Amino acid sequence: MARYARAHGPVALITLTNPPVNALSAAVRTGIVESVSRALQDDRVRAVVICGENGTFCGGADIRQFSGPMSGPPLVPMIHSIEAGDKPVVAAIEGVALGGGLELALGCHYRIANPKARLGLPEVTLGLLPAAGGTQRLPRLIGITAALELITTGRHVSAQEALQLGLVDQISDGNTVQAAVKFALSVIDRPLNPRRLSLRTPACLPDAERVFDAALAQVKRRSRGAVAPVACVQAVRVAATLPYERGMARERELMGTLFTSGQARALQYAFFAQRNAGKWSLPNGARWNITKPGEVRRVGVIGLGTMGRGIVVSLVKAGISVVAIETKPKELEAGKIAVTAMLERDAGRRGVAPPLHLLTFTLSFSQLRGVDLVIEAVFEDMELKKRVFSDLCKVCTPDALICTNTSGLNVDELAAVTDRRPLVAGMHFFAPAHIMRLVEVVFGAQTSPESVATVMALGKRMGKVCVAVGNCPGFVGNRMLKHYINQACFLLEEGATPEQVDQALEEFGFALGIFKVNDLSGLDVGLRVRKAAGLIGPDIDPVNPPRWRKGERYCPLPDLLCQQGRFGQKTGRGWYLYDSPGAKEAKPDPEIRSFLEDYRRRYGITPRRLTSQEVIERCALSLANEGFRILADGVAAGPEDVDVIYLFGYGWPRHRGGPMFHAAQVGLAAVLEKLERYHRLHPDVPSLQPSPLLRKLVAAGSPPIQQWKSHIKKLSSNL
Ligand code: COA
């Protein structure tokens, strides 16, 4: 809705009211149209201010209404009537003016912003473009280069930057609405035509063709197959070369294509999935999300290796005081230097002082007495972690939470050595922990709702996207990853090269193919995991290792590479060749080709030509298949949680929604049919056998992803 008031002499005030972000729902648009028309008709009114309730101007079009039929007045004529009206209209921007909200403000004749306001056109992040004149008005206001950058990235700008760009006319010092009213009074008699952006000609850009070609090439490179950024460039290009009306027609046409695209649906799904992930209402009825989190003022971090350092940096940046512990002076000093440097670099970039006063580096566990929560980030070794956990119980207060940063170890086994099982949880951070946003919050059999709520809230304060997951080997992310890596390796055995598999995955949208990722993280990581799982041992022939272990197909290729000292980037050789150890550019290695040929000969495998389609299907569908098993086991609360884990922790392309969303988009019946076919061809790969939940969903008529949860019966086991 929109409230209309004439409480300021000749100035009418229109207030958008649609909590929480005053999104432009049908009701709000109706309210605006009616209020603007009333103001324009009322002779006593000589100027208008538009603002939003509760300190937020407008978060844009109502994304929830995108899936239903369009109702209410459309945005374009609504904004046009504001711009064309014969009374000055001032936008009073507090909080955010995003998407349609900013387009509304661009239709106003003036814009006043609160110093804390953020403005932007983020439609591209939802697979769309700003189609209420944004692609045509913004270049006419701030110039083509700046508009191109904002529209193709969807970046939010601060009020200060908006002022510099000319996006707003003034920053208010005090009450923004009052300032806008005062401003409106001062412009009552000014001519309006110069303020109507649709009447302006964009500033001439020398060499425009070259600029647009370069912009197009850049967005194609960056967007990894996402189509919206390309459409954004095309729309702005029209603004630079053709009259406004023609530009609006092109904007509408491009939007028509994007709006119904699978990518837009995937990106909008990802938007809500990300916001819902923290809400984990559990299938067994326990509503942990309504449990009040405990207060966390001071945190202990044990271990200052790569993970520990990243965790400390994230905590301190969130304003949380940290006691950082190492066991040896040399390691403590190295950790201290690294953490301090990271914080100083970050503070330097933001022009603020590094919050070093929040940090205590120490060798002494006794300093942990006052902490509310400890994150243990020592080496991934169960016995070592157990020792640390029992030591922690001796010094921490009885109500302190103890969390382990592990990528897959059994949280219950660790909890069992403590005197506080309900207060033990896992926090699976992803490297580098100060940059990667995902945290899997692992609850064990006895972890209390309060503990999960506290850890989730702490992660959120650290700027992380937290997903609560059950305790099983590998949790959600790594449990699925195992099958993805296995498929990729089987493809090598069958005839592919690492670069062929990676290219297919990168064309699908992954930032890096799986073999490049392997090289980056180190092949020794997987080797350790396989050893711990008992898949490699002294009884295995290292020269002619068997291709079946524990009753299923096993690919020994990664083990053979490790035997050659090819551990990836750090050794200058892995699946690829690097100019030197630590160098980043992966080059195809002829040695790997002959190594693979030799391997296939030795094992009597006749290589075949593999298509990109098969690469994607086997990798993506085996991920989803395990995802279905995870859902059936109750290890994740729903498909959205699985997808958020893959979007934020494993580089799954956002414009493809996530592995579960992708399966839904391919069609569950088609996924089932493909898995059945691949399983027939590879009967010794159990992970290709369609999961019972997938079969059940197909039998139920392939319901939409939002309804899967109601079909998952046995979800309560671990939750
Ligand atoms: N339409 C519908 N709902 C919206 C919305 C929109 N444009 N923008 C935000 N919401 C909802 C969120 O889903 C969330 O709902 P929930 O509380 O039921 O989960 C709520 O508003 C708060 O959003 P959240 O993102 O959790 O709050 P925040 O303070 O961190 O961020 C925004 C606020 C506005 C910056 C952020 O929500 C955002 O970027 N929204 C999208 C803006 C956009 O892309 N607009 C263009 C649409 S084409």
Boltz pocket constraint, residues with backbone or C-beta under 6 A from the ligand:
constraints:
  - pocket:
      binder: B
      contacts: [[A, 20], [A, 21], [A, 23], [A, 59], [A, 60], [A, 61], [A, 62], [A, 63], [A, 64], [A, 96], [A, 98], [A, 99], [A, 100], [A, 122], [A, 123], [A, 126], [A, 128], [A, 272], [A, 275], [A, 276]]
      max_distance: 6.0
